[in-house]
Amino acid sequence: MKKIIPLLLISALATACLPQDVQVPQSPLLPFLERKSGLIAYVGGDGNMYVVDQSGKSPQAITDDADLDESGSGAVRYYQYPTWSLDGNQLAFVAVVGEGAERAQSEMFAWNVDEEQLEKIYSSENEHPFYLYWSPNNNAVSFLSSGASGQSILLQSISVNDGERTILDVGSPYYWSWAPNGSTMIVHAGGAETSPVPEHIAFLQTDSGIIEDGLEAASASFQAPAWSPDGSRILLTRVNDEEENEIILADSAGAYQETLATFDVNAAFAWSPDNQLVAYIEGEQAISAGTLGTLHVMDVNASEDFFQDEDVFAFFWSPNSRKLAYFKPFLVEGSGATGQQLLLQLHVLDVVSGESQELFNFQPSNQFSGVLPYFDQYHQSATIWSPDSNNLVLSFVDAEGNAGIAVVAASGQLEPRLIASGFLAFWSWR
């Protein structure tokens, strides 16, 4: 140990002095000696669900019965959508069972970290969950499910204590944000041609019966509302009296407080965990899903827009609110008959210094690509950041087409570390 500590100290000092665009290989000792922070849940390359710390050593298999039909029998079973409770003690995920591309049944499980117990909490042959979001009190999983036709979307909640299932609402599309008290949601739902309800923004009370209270103001184009972490304010959009699209702050009752910005096409936004900053993307072109345009970062209290960057598609705040990871997409010509491939540039903004650093380019896995257009909703239910804000977990595809999970130092001064074969990963909140 007396020899290792000086070596680590020298390595740390050398890394601190590196130019911003230089990355050094990771020491083989680093995964064993660095301070661990939280756990990573990921869908493995075999279709099973795993949990591991950032070292990638000794992953724990939560399931072991996935079948990706390598035998050619046509029967498949695989796991999806790992979602951590806010206290980091429970992991919810979905099993898909079917024949080939047809989903015959969906199941939902909750795994208790401390007790290492796995429990099936939901099963259906008609409804297929595709997005999970724990309640703030960690007692229930709210989720979206599609019907057999794929045209209707149900918002449901299921208790992990007694398995009681409650249908909360219906609409297509559907987005929502939990109030920190865990008894109220603000929802943005409806409007699609197949939706049984028109587009609306409303409060949904869930603690004593289901009560919906709609807001009258017409919204401008956006996806997910965002309740502030302290519960005092809500980010929404509206069309003002001059027919301008605005991002606004509303109070906890939905009453207008102030306008933060205007936009032309659409917008997506999220609070920093400390309630002080708001990041938003000002959409500048119509795309099939998501928002692509200029990233803005604002100090809400000072009404100061202190950072902008162009052509941004998604972002995630660090837990300490000091960093913002964001992604800029671009297309490259693929080899052979693969055609064009989507790549992402990962950038990390230091909000204290106002400096942004490009870390590296990578090809996202299909599952991670499916998350990014809806990052404003996923930002509230999942995170790619470690709890100590030092690292990120990314789901990528290598040059040979293999899907993998990598831990990336937010400093940008260490090469990414491959920790597993897998399709999608999220870090626990704690």
C-alpha positions in Angstrom: 0.0 0.0 0.0 2.9 2.4 0.7 4.0 2.1 -2.9 0.5 2.4 -4.4 -0.6 5.7 -2.8 2.3 7.8 -4.1 1.7 6.3 -7.6 -2.0 7.3 -7.5 -1.1 10.7 -6.2 1.4 11.3 -9.0 -1.2 10.0 -11.5 -3.8 12.4 -10.2 -1.5 15.4 -10.3 -0.4 14.5 -13.8 -4.0 14.2 -15.0 -4.9 17.5 -13.4 -2.2 19.2 -15.5 -3.2 17.7 -18.8 -4.4 19.9 -21.7 -8.2 19.8 -22.0 -8.2 17.7 -25.2 -5.8 15.0 -24.0 -7.0 11.6 -22.6 -4.7 9.1 -20.8 -5.3 5.3 -20.6 -6.9 4.2 -17.3 -4.7 2.4 -14.8 -5.7 -1.2 -14.3 -5.7 -0.4 -10.6 -8.2 2.4 -10.9 -11.4 0.3 -10.9 -10.3 -1.3 -7.6 -9.1 1.7 -5.8 -11.3 4.6 -6.8 -14.2 5.5 -4.5 -17.4 3.8 -5.6 -20.6 5.8 -6.0 -23.9 4.1 -6.4 -24.7 1.2 -8.7 -25.3 0.8 -12.5 -28.2 -1.3 -13.7 -27.9 -2.5 -17.3 -29.5 -4.8 -19.9 -26.7 -7.3 -20.7 -25.8 -8.6 -24.1 -27.6 -11.8 -23.3 -30.9 -10.0 -22.6 -30.7 -10.4 -18.8 -30.7 -7.6 -16.2 -27.5 -6.9 -14.2 -26.3 -4.6 -11.5 -22.6 -3.7 -11.0 -20.6 -0.9 -9.5 -18.5 1.4 -11.7 -15.5 -1.0 -11.6 -17.4 -3.4 -13.8 -16.1 -6.2 -11.6 -18.3 -9.1 -10.4 -21.6 -8.0 -11.9 -24.7 -9.4 -10.2 -27.2 -11.1 -12.4 -30.7 -10.1 -11.3 -32.2 -12.5 -14.0 -30.8 -15.5 -15.7 -33.6 -16.8 -17.9 -33.4 -14.5 -21.0 -33.6 -16.1 -24.4 -32.8 -14.1 -27.5 -33.8 -16.9 -29.8 -30.3 -17.9 -30.7 -31.6 -21.5 -31.0 -34.1 -20.5 -33.7 -37.1 -21.8 -31.9 -38.9 -18.5 -32.2 -39.5 -18.1 -28.4 -37.9 -15.0 -26.9 -37.6 -13.5 -23.4 -35.6 -10.4 -22.7 -35.5 -7.6 -20.2 -35.8 -3.8 -20.7 -36.2 -0.4 -19.1 -34.1 -0.5 -15.9 -35.4 2.2 -13.6 -34.1 3.1 -10.1 -36.1 4.3 -7.2 -35.0 7.7 -5.9 -33.5 6.2 -2.7 -31.4 3.7 -4.8 -32.8 0.7 -2.9 -35.1 -0.7 -5.6 -34.9 -1.4 -9.3 -37.9 -1.9 -11.5 -37.7 -3.3 -15.0 -39.8 -5.1 -17.6 -39.7 -8.6 -19.2 -40.9 -9.1 -22.7 -42.1 -12.6 -23.7 -43.1 -13.5 -27.2 -42.7 -15.3 -30.4 -40.3 -13.6 -32.8 -41.3 -10.0 -33.1 -44.7 -10.5 -31.5 -45.1 -9.6 -27.9 -47.3 -12.2 -26.2 -46.9 -11.1 -22.6 -45.2 -8.4 -20.6 -44.1 -8.6 -16.9 -42.8 -6.1 -14.5 -40.4 -6.8 -11.6 -39.0 -5.0 -8.6 -35.7 -5.9 -7.1 -34.8 -4.9 -3.6 -31.1 -4.1 -3.3 -30.7 -4.7 0.5 -32.7 -7.9 0.7 -31.6 -9.1 -2.8 -35.2 -10.2 -3.5 -36.9 -10.1 -6.9 -40.7 -9.9 -7.1 -43.0 -9.9 -10.0 -45.4 -7.0 -9.5 -47.3 -6.9 -12.8 -48.2 -9.2 -15.8 -50.4 -8.7 -18.8 -51.0 -10.2 -22.2 -52.7 -7.0 -23.5 -50.9 -4.1 -22.0 -47.1 -3.6 -22.6 -45.2 -1.2 -20.3 -42.6 0.9 -22.1 -41.7 3.7 -19.7 -41.3 3.5 -15.9 -41.1 6.4 -13.3 -41.0 5.8 -9.6 -43.1 7.9 -7.3 -41.1 10.2 -5.0 -42.0 8.2 -1.9 -40.4 5.0 -3.5 -43.6 3.1 -2.8 -45.0 2.8 -6.4 -44.0 2.6 -10.0 -46.0 4.8 -12.4 -45.7 3.6 -16.0 -47.0 4.0 -19.5 -48.4 1.0 -21.3 -49.6 0.5 -24.8 -52.6 -1.7 -25.8 -52.5 -4.6 -28.2 -53.3 -2.2 -31.1 -50.5 0.2 -30.0 -52.9 3.2 -30.4 -54.0 3.9 -26.8 -51.6 4.8 -24.0 -52.5 4.2 -20.4 -50.9 5.9 -17.4 -50.9 3.4 -14.5 -49.4 3.0 -11.1 -48.6 -0.2 -9.2 -47.7 -0.4 -5.5 -44.6 -2.4 -4.7 -45.9 -3.1 -1.2 -49.2 -4.8 -2.0 -49.3 -5.0 -5.8 -52.4 -2.8 -6.1 -52.8 -1.5 -9.7 -54.5 1.8 -10.5 -55.3 3.2 -13.9 -54.7 6.9 -13.6 -55.3 8.4 -17.0 -55.3 7.9 -20.8 -53.9 9.9 -23.7 -51.5 9.8 -26.6 -48.8 11.0 -26.3 -48.4 11.2 -22.6 -45.9 13.1 -20.4 -45.9 13.9 -16.7 -43.9 15.2 -13.8 -44.3 14.2 -10.1 -44.5 16.8 -7.4 -41.9 16.1 -4.7 -44.8 15.3 -2.3 -45.6 12.2 -4.3 -49.4 12.8 -4.4 -49.7 15.1 -7.4 -48.6 15.0 -11.0 -48.7 17.6 -13.7 -49.5 16.0 -17.0 -49.3 16.9 -20.7 -51.3 14.5 -22.7 -53.4 13.8 -25.7 -53.6 15.5 -29.1 -52.5 12.7 -31.4 -54.9 11.5 -34.1 -55.4 8.2 -32.3 -55.8 9.8 -28.8 -59.2 9.5 -27.1 -58.7 12.9 -25.5 -57.6 16.3 -26.9 -54.3 17.8 -25.9 -54.4 19.2 -22.4 -52.2 20.2 -19.4 -53.7 19.2 -16.0 -53.0 18.4 -12.4 -53.6 14.8 -11.4 -54.3 14.1 -7.7 -53.5 10.5 -6.8 -53.6 10.3 -3.0 -57.4 10.1 -2.4 -59.1 9.0 -5.6 -58.1 10.3 -9.0 -58.9 13.9 -9.5 -58.0 15.9 -12.6 -57.9 19.7 -12.7 -57.1 21.1 -16.1 -55.2 24.4 -16.9 -56.9 26.8 -19.3 -53.9 28.3 -21.1 -53.0 26.9 -24.5 -49.6 25.3 -24.6 -46.9 25.8 -27.2 -45.1 22.8 -28.7 -43.2 20.8 -26.0 -43.2 17.3 -24.4 -42.6 17.0 -20.7 -43.5 19.5 -18.0 -41.0 19.8 -15.2 -41.8 20.3 -11.5 -38.9 22.0 -9.6 -37.1 19.7 -7.1 -38.3 21.9 -4.2 -41.9 21.7 -5.4 -42.4 25.5 -5.6 -42.4 26.0 -9.4 -43.2 24.3 -12.7 -41.7 24.7 -16.1 -44.4 24.8 -18.9 -45.0 26.5 -22.2 -47.8 28.7 -23.5 -48.9 30.8 -26.5 -49.1 34.4 -25.3 -51.5 37.1 -26.4 -49.1 38.1 -29.2 -49.2 34.5 -30.5 -45.6 33.9 -29.4 -44.4 30.6 -28.0 -43.0 31.0 -24.5 -41.2 28.8 -21.9 -42.8 30.0 -18.6 -42.5 29.5 -14.9 -45.7 28.7 -13.1 -46.2 28.4 -9.4 -47.2 25.0 -7.8 -50.9 25.8 -8.5 -50.2 26.4 -12.2 -50.5 30.2 -12.1 -48.2 32.1 -14.5 -45.2 33.8 -12.8 -42.8 34.8 -15.5 -41.5 34.2 -19.0 -38.1 32.7 -19.3 -37.7 32.6 -23.1 -39.5 32.5 -26.5 -39.1 29.9 -29.2 -40.3 29.2 -32.8 -40.6 25.5 -33.3 -40.6 23.5 -30.0 -38.7 23.3 -26.7 -37.5 20.8 -24.1 -36.2 21.7 -20.6 -35.1 20.5 -17.2 -34.3 21.9 -13.8 -30.9 21.5 -12.1 -31.2 19.5 -8.9 -30.5 22.6 -6.7 -33.5 24.5 -8.3 -31.2 27.4 -9.3 -30.6 26.7 -13.0 -32.7 25.7 -16.0 -31.4 24.2 -19.2 -33.5 24.2 -22.3 -33.2 23.4 -26.0 -34.8 25.9 -28.4 -35.9 23.7 -31.2 -35.0 25.2 -34.6 -36.3 22.6 -37.1 -39.2 20.1 -37.1 -38.1 16.5 -36.6 -40.1 13.3 -36.1 -39.4 13.1 -32.3 -37.5 15.2 -29.8 -36.0 18.7 -30.0 -32.9 19.8 -32.0 -31.5 23.3 -31.7 -29.7 25.7 -29.4 -29.0 24.7 -25.8 -29.4 27.5 -23.3 -28.5 27.5 -19.6 -30.1 30.0 -17.4 -29.8 31.3 -13.8 -33.5 31.4 -13.0 -33.2 33.8 -10.0 -31.0 36.3 -12.0 -32.8 35.7 -15.3 -29.4 35.3 -16.9 -28.9 33.2 -20.0 -25.2 32.5 -19.5 -24.4 29.7 -22.0 -25.5 28.6 -25.5 -24.4 25.9 -27.9 -25.9 24.9 -31.2 -27.2 21.6 -32.6 -28.0 20.0 -29.3 -30.4 17.0 -29.0 -30.4 16.0 -25.4 -28.8 16.7 -22.0 -28.6 15.5 -18.4 -27.8 17.5 -15.3 -25.2 16.2 -12.8 -26.5 15.5 -9.2 -24.4 18.4 -7.8 -25.8 20.9 -10.5 -22.3 21.9 -11.4 -22.1 20.0 -14.7 -24.3 19.4 -17.7 -23.7 16.5 -20.1 -25.2 17.1 -23.5 -25.2 15.4 -26.9 -24.8 16.7 -30.4 -25.8 14.3 -33.2 -24.2 14.0 -36.6 -24.3 11.5 -39.5 -21.3 9.7 -41.1 -21.2 7.3 -44.0 -21.3 3.7 -42.9 -19.2 0.9 -44.4 -20.6 -1.5 -47.0 -24.4 -1.5 -47.2 -25.0 0.0 -43.8 -25.6 3.5 -45.2 -25.4 6.5 -42.9 -24.8 6.0 -39.1 -25.8 8.3 -36.3 -23.0 9.4 -34.0 -23.1 11.5 -30.9 -20.6 14.1 -29.6 -20.6 14.1 -25.8 -19.9 17.5 -24.2 -19.7 18.4 -20.6 -20.4 22.0 -19.4 -18.9 23.3 -16.2 -21.5 25.8 -15.2 -19.2 27.5 -12.7 -16.5 28.4 -15.3 -18.9 28.5 -18.2 -16.5 26.3 -20.2 -17.7 23.3 -22.3 -15.5 20.4 -23.2 -16.0 17.8 -26.0 -15.2 14.4 -24.6 -15.5 12.1 -27.5 -17.7 10.7 -30.3 -19.6 7.4 -30.2 -22.4 5.5 -31.8 -25.3 5.0 -29.3 -27.0 1.7 -28.9 -30.5 1.5 -30.4 -32.0 1.5 -26.9 -30.1 4.6 -25.9 -31.0 6.2 -29.2 -34.6 5.6 -28.2 -34.2 7.4 -24.9 -32.6 10.7 -26.2 -35.6 12.1 -28.1 -37.6 12.0 -24.9 -34.8 13.0 -22.6 -36.9 15.7 -20.9 -39.2 12.9 -19.6 -36.4 10.4 -18.9 -34.4 13.2 -17.1 -37.0 12.9 -14.3 -36.9 9.1 -13.9 -33.4 8.0 -14.8 -29.8 9.3 -14.8 -26.6 8.6 -16.6 -24.6 10.4 -13.9 -22.9 8.8 -10.9 -24.2 10.1 -7.6 -20.9 11.9 -6.9 -21.1 13.7 -10.3 -17.7 12.4 -11.4 -18.6 9.9 -14.0 -21.2 9.0 -16.7 -22.4 5.7 -18.0 -23.1 5.4 -21.7 -24.5 2.7 -23.9 -22.7 2.4 -27.3 -21.9 0.3 -30.3 -18.3 -0.4 -31.3 -16.8 -0.6 -34.7 -17.7 -4.3 -35.0 -21.3 -3.7 -34.1 -21.1 -5.0 -30.5 -23.2 -3.2 -27.9 -21.4 -2.2 -24.7 -21.6 -0.2 -21.5 -18.8 2.3 -20.7 -18.0 4.5 -17.7 -16.7 7.9 -18.8 -14.9 10.4 -16.5 -16.7 13.7 -16.7 -13.3 15.4 -16.5 -12.6 14.2 -20.0 -9.0 13.3 -19.0 -9.3 9.5 -18.9 -10.2 7.2 -21.7 -13.7 5.5 -21.3 -13.7 2.2 -19.5 -15.7 -0.7 -20.9 -17.5 -2.4 -18.0 -19.9 -4.8 -19.8 -21.5 -6.0 -22.9 -25.0 -4.5 -22.9 -27.7 -2.4 -24.5 -28.8 0.2 -22.0 -27.6 1.4 -18.6 -28.6 3.9 -15.9 -26.9 4.9 -12.7 -28.7 4.8 -9.4 -29.6 8.1 -7.8 -27.8 7.3 -4.6 
